[in-house]
Amino acid sequence: MQSTAFLADIQHRLATIEASVQQLLPLPKAVLNHKSSPESWSVLECLEHLNRYGRYYLPALQRALGHSKASAGPGEEVGFSWLGRKSYELVRPDNRKAQKTLGRMNPAQSHLTPAVVQEFQAQVTAIRALLPQAAQANLNQKAVPVEFFRLLKLRVGEALLFVVAHMQRHVQQAERAAATASQKESQPA
């Protein structure tokens, strides 16, 4: 895929995420913290999981883009390594298979407040702010260390897609958690 189309796709995905989060903002704290089962995540846990990843990947992307060589131009093909394809496959939104989460990235049993939603919104805004810089960068440059094994590096474009697809996946999970909580709340006692 050419870099301009790739970045337009990222932009579209971010707009979808932002629209979904706007729907979650007015929900009461009880709905945001509701878990349909002990092992499932609440809305806030889904977003806190993303915040934890964002605290790592946002600065890593900023550094990578700051040190990136110039792009070959808007027609540059965005390539994917085996690691990049595999990373995306694991987090793509339509992959409904549950994935194991690293302990430090698992927000279950955390005491969370609605401030989690504001932090997530700020991270989405920060990624959107990186896109003009990404349009000028070499998206095929291996520059973003993988969070759990920093000797491995993703290409800049792969890392952008991984982060945004991961957001989509868990925002969809948060929407399902909110729907379950809202149904439970509307049922007569």
Backbone torsions as a table, in degrees:
resi	resn	phi	psi	omega
1	MET	NA	139.3	178.9
2	GLN	-71.9	151.6	-173.5
3	SER	-59.1	-37.9	-179.9
4	THR	-65.3	-42.7	177.8
5	ALA	-67.1	-39.9	178.8
6	PHE	-59.7	-48.6	-178.4
7	LEU	-69.9	-31.7	174.8
8	ALA	-64.6	-39.0	176.9
9	ASP	-63.7	-43.6	177.5
10	ILE	-60.5	-44.6	179.4
11	GLN	-58.8	-44.4	179.1
12	HIS	-63.3	-43.7	178.8
13	ARG	-60.8	-42.0	179.6
14	LEU	-64.6	-39.2	178.1
15	ALA	-62.5	-40.5	177.5
16	THR	-63.6	-43.0	178.5
17	ILE	-61.8	-46.1	-178.9
18	GLU	-61.6	-41.4	178.7
19	ALA	-63.3	-40.5	179.0
20	SER	-64.9	-42.6	-178.7
21	VAL	-65.8	-34.4	176.9
22	GLN	-60.0	-33.2	178.1
23	GLN	-71.9	-27.1	-178.6
24	LEU	-83.1	-27.3	-174.1
25	LEU	-53.8	-46.6	-175.8
26	PRO	-79.2	-1.3	-176.6
27	LEU	-67.6	143.7	178.0
28	PRO	-66.8	156.7	-177.2
29	LYS	-56.3	-37.0	-179.7
30	ALA	-61.9	-39.7	178.7
31	VAL	-70.3	-41.9	-179.3
32	LEU	-63.0	-29.6	-177.9
33	ASN	-99.4	-2.2	-177.0
34	HIS	-69.0	136.4	175.5
35	LYS	-119.3	128.7	-178.6
36	SER	-72.3	-21.6	174.9
37	SER	-152.6	161.5	-177.5
38	PRO	-58.5	-31.2	-177.7
39	GLU	-91.2	-8.8	179.3
40	SER	-83.7	165.1	178.7
41	TRP	-101.8	146.8	173.2
42	SER	-80.1	174.2	175.6
43	VAL	-55.3	-49.2	-177.5
44	LEU	-65.4	-35.2	178.0
45	GLU	-66.7	-39.2	176.9
46	CYS	-59.7	-46.5	-177.8
47	LEU	-72.3	-35.0	177.3
48	GLU	-65.5	-37.1	175.4
49	HIS	-57.5	-45.7	178.5
50	LEU	-65.8	-38.4	177.8
51	ASN	-60.5	-40.8	-179.8
52	ARG	-63.6	-42.6	176.1
53	TYR	-66.3	-40.9	-179.7
54	GLY	-62.1	-35.0	178.5
55	ARG	-62.6	-24.5	175.8
56	TYR	-91.5	-53.5	-170.2
57	TYR	-73.6	-31.1	178.9
58	LEU	-61.2	-53.4	177.2
59	PRO	-61.6	-35.4	179.2
60	ALA	-64.5	-42.0	177.4
61	LEU	-66.7	-41.2	178.6
62	GLN	-60.1	-44.7	178.3
63	ARG	-62.9	-45.8	-178.4
64	ALA	-61.3	-43.8	-179.9
65	LEU	-69.2	-34.0	178.2
66	GLY	-66.1	-28.5	-178.5
67	HIS	-105.7	3.3	-174.9
68	SER	-71.4	146.3	172.5
69	LYS	-73.0	159.2	-179.7
70	ALA	-65.1	149.2	177.5
71	SER	-67.8	156.1	174.5
72	ALA	-74.3	-11.4	179.1
73	GLY	134.3	173.2	-176.3
74	PRO	-62.8	-19.6	179.9
75	GLY	-89.4	1.9	-178.4
76	GLU	-58.5	132.8	176.7
77	GLU	-76.7	134.1	175.9
78	VAL	-91.0	117.0	-177.9
79	GLY	-98.2	161.7	179.5
80	PHE	-130.0	131.6	174.9
81	SER	-82.7	172.5	175.6
82	TRP	-58.2	-45.2	-179.5
83	LEU	-62.5	-41.7	179.4
84	GLY	-64.7	-44.5	178.0
85	ARG	-62.7	-45.4	-178.7
86	LYS	-63.0	-44.1	179.4
87	SER	-59.8	-45.4	179.2
88	TYR	-64.6	-43.9	-179.4
89	GLU	-56.7	-37.9	-178.9
90	LEU	-66.8	-34.3	-173.1
91	VAL	-109.8	-1.4	-176.2
92	ARG	-57.4	143.3	-172.8
93	PRO	-59.0	-32.0	-178.2
94	ASP	-86.3	1.4	174.3
95	ASN	-86.1	100.3	-175.0
96	ARG	-85.6	0.9	179.6
97	LYS	-71.3	128.9	178.9
98	ALA	-65.7	140.0	179.3
99	GLN	-114.0	148.3	175.1
100	LYS	-70.2	139.2	178.3
101	THR	-109.5	137.9	174.8
102	LEU	-60.0	143.2	-177.6
103	GLY	-51.4	-44.1	-177.4
104	ARG	-71.8	-14.5	179.4
105	MET	-100.6	-2.7	-178.1
106	ASN	-90.9	113.6	-177.2
107	PRO	-87.4	1.6	-178.0
108	ALA	-54.7	139.9	179.1
109	GLN	70.8	12.0	175.4
110	SER	-81.3	152.1	175.5
111	HIS	-95.1	102.3	-171.4
112	LEU	-112.2	150.0	177.6
113	THR	-118.5	167.8	177.7
114	PRO	-60.2	-11.1	175.8
115	ALA	-60.1	-22.3	176.9
116	VAL	-58.0	-39.7	-178.6
117	VAL	-65.4	-42.5	179.5
118	GLN	-64.4	-39.8	177.7
119	GLU	-62.9	-41.9	179.4
120	PHE	-63.2	-44.3	177.6
121	GLN	-57.4	-42.4	179.8
122	ALA	-62.8	-37.4	178.9
123	GLN	-67.9	-40.0	178.0
124	VAL	-63.0	-43.2	177.6
125	THR	-61.3	-40.5	180.0
126	ALA	-64.8	-39.1	177.8
127	ILE	-66.7	-43.3	178.3
128	ARG	-58.5	-38.7	-179.6
129	ALA	-66.6	-22.2	178.6
130	LEU	-79.1	-17.4	-172.5
131	LEU	-63.0	-40.2	176.2
132	PRO	-60.6	-38.5	177.1
133	GLN	-67.0	-38.9	179.0
134	ALA	-63.8	-32.9	-180.0
135	ALA	-64.7	-23.5	-179.7
136	GLN	-98.1	-6.2	-172.3
137	ALA	-98.5	163.6	173.3
138	ASN	-83.2	102.9	-176.9
139	LEU	-72.3	-10.7	179.8
140	ASN	-94.1	-0.6	179.8
141	GLN	-74.4	128.8	176.5
142	LYS	-76.3	110.1	-173.0
143	ALA	-147.9	-5.1	-175.1
144	VAL	-114.2	107.4	179.2
145	PRO	-63.2	139.6	177.3
146	VAL	-69.7	136.1	-173.0
147	GLU	-56.1	-45.6	-172.6
148	PHE	-86.8	-11.2	178.8
149	PHE	-153.2	88.9	-166.5
150	ARG	-71.0	-7.2	174.6
151	LEU	-73.4	-25.2	176.5
152	LEU	-86.1	141.0	-179.8
153	LYS	-127.2	139.5	172.6
154	LEU	-92.6	153.3	170.6
155	ARG	-68.8	156.6	-178.1
156	VAL	-56.6	-47.2	179.7
157	GLY	-63.3	-40.8	177.9
158	GLU	-60.8	-44.1	-178.5
159	ALA	-64.9	-41.5	177.3
160	LEU	-59.7	-48.5	-179.5
161	LEU	-64.3	-42.2	178.9
162	PHE	-57.9	-50.2	-177.0
163	VAL	-62.2	-46.0	-176.4
164	VAL	-71.0	-40.9	177.3
165	ALA	-64.8	-38.3	177.1
166	HIS	-62.0	-41.0	176.1
167	MET	-61.3	-47.5	179.6
168	GLN	-56.1	-47.4	-177.4
169	ARG	-56.4	-49.2	-175.2
170	HIS	-81.8	-23.4	172.2
171	VAL	-68.3	-39.4	174.8
172	GLN	-62.1	-40.6	176.8
173	GLN	-62.6	-41.1	178.6
174	ALA	-63.9	-39.7	177.8
175	GLU	-63.0	-41.3	177.9
176	ARG	-64.6	-41.0	178.8
177	ALA	-63.2	-40.7	179.1
178	ALA	-66.0	-41.2	179.4
179	ALA	-63.5	-42.9	178.0
180	THR	-62.3	-44.0	-179.3
181	ALA	-66.0	-40.7	-179.8
182	SER	-66.5	-38.1	177.0
183	GLN	-63.6	-44.1	-179.4
184	LYS	-63.5	-40.7	-178.2
185	GLU	-67.4	-32.0	-177.0
186	SER	-85.3	-9.4	178.9
187	GLN	-75.6	142.0	178.0
188	PRO	-66.1	145.2	-177.6
189	ALA	-74.5	NA	NA
